[in-house]
């Protein structure tokens, strides 16, 4: 892996990125602070680092993308992470989202179906010092019974539906699932929350994510 450097220039670019997200109406200060701490350009190939602080998704290989920062911020905020929360992330991708969760002092378990991406992200997160992140290779749509229950589950790919497999891995006090649900063209950001033993469903804006691949996701090679 290349040497990782966070210069005055990249720190300034990151501050401007955070200010841009604030101007969009996002005001979760803890999440904004996390975004300001994590060098997003570390998760880009050297040739594309100049795009790292633009508020847009970008390819990371294997037909996958790193989500745009405002989307990462919004999904993270919906979880209302507390220090020590146990979080399952389905779709490690580049590892950027996991690093934001780690900055919020969560215990992060992140799973990626594509081995090459999982290994690359795992190495980078280790080099960056995130001891509170554990990476796994596997089908995130299947249960992680040995690790459940989780305080939060975050799905970072487009799901065709909300499955019992995911819901059943939440703690039944105040566990939260944030997941984009829809077809392969457009999804609705959805949050499922346990509240007094009952499940509460909320829907937010429309998004476009790469497909969630797995036994209980989309069957796409």
Helices and strands as residue ranges (DSSP letters): H 8-23, H 29-37, G 40-43, G 46-51, E 58-61, E 64-66, H 69-79, E 86-90, H 96-103, E 107-112, H 115-127, E 133-137, E 152-155, H 164-167, E 176-182, E 187-195, E 198-207
